[in-house]
Amino acid sequence: MKLSYIQSLLFCFLPILTSAHPSPPSTEGSPRGGCIHDNEVEGIAQRWLNAFATGGLHTLDSAVTENIMIYDEGANNGTTSAYVHNRTELYNTISEGPYGGNGVTNVTYDVVFTFHTCNRIALRWQQNEYTTSDIGYGSNVPAGQNIEFKGTDLLTIDLASKKVENVTTSADLLNDYRALGYNLGVLNLS
């Protein structure tokens, strides 16, 4: 039997969905609601992503719980401890500059695909951004260049509020850095 691409991904990610970092007890509502439904998944995922988009920071409260925890080895120097421990820390992280990094603007996100269990969503996303004239890092990429890269988030949802309370994330940042023309002193395989 030959598996489709999506079925293969589901087969690979299902163990991760059931064993991702544990979520702290919810403080957002009581009693806990029922499982998320198919028709809710994309809206939850898009609210999560929109908070990181250009001009989207004001939507953060509707997307995440107060006790949001985010795990990202790339943002945390290779460790598996959380680098965001609450909504205020996340707000500060996003507001420090364009979330896409130096030299980008008009950051938007697309949901590529999702699948879910009762309270977890596996989300493949695409970030879209445009370069500005101040990329830095030795880049000579002109302003106005459209750049896209992808990432994967495993979202744990507070069932009472339908907000994100826990995230394990990974982005294809090397593809982004390469497209931005960063000179980070690494071997260029092109």
Secondary structure, DSSP 8 states (H G I E B T S, - for coil): ----HHHHHHHHHHHHHHHSS------S-SS------HHHHHHHHHHHHHTTSTT-GGGHHHHEEEEEEEE-TTTTTT--S-SB-SHHHHHHHHHTS-TT-TTEEEEEEEEEEEEE-SSEEEEEEEEEEEE-S---TT----TT-EEEEEEEEEEEEETTTTEEEEEEEEE-HHHHHHHHT---S-----
